[in-house]
Amino acid sequence: MTVTRQLMEKFNTAFANGEVDFIFEAAADDIIMNEVGQGISEGKAAFIEKMEPMRGYKADVYKVYRTLIEGNTAVVEGEMQFTDEDGSVTYYFNDWYTFEYEKLKNLTAYMIKQT
């Protein structure tokens, strides 16, 4: 899988709109997801279990500030807003994607909740 801006736009759209099937299909069987400060999920089954609650969950606002691509790695920085039981919540994110053999091998996600 060649890492391109178009590919990363597809990932961002999928995350913003809760389109988890696209993300699951792109994931390697041995994917590792590190949600910094929240824990690490290893393997596709654990990744799917962690991500499944996002199915159909749409962000009220999803902005990408910049995307950097080098070789098989992409970094996406942005902001997303959701409405939950406490009202509107804003998160700033910085996601590191690493691809190997046409699949998403590693996802490291830094999320900061605005207080």
Secondary structure, 3 states (H helix, E strand, C coil): CCCCHHHHHHHHHHHHHCCHHHHHHHEEEEEEEEECCCEEEECHHHHHHHHHHHCCCCCCEEEEEEEEEECCEEEEEEEEEEEECCEEEEEEEEEEEEEECCEEEEEEEEEEECC
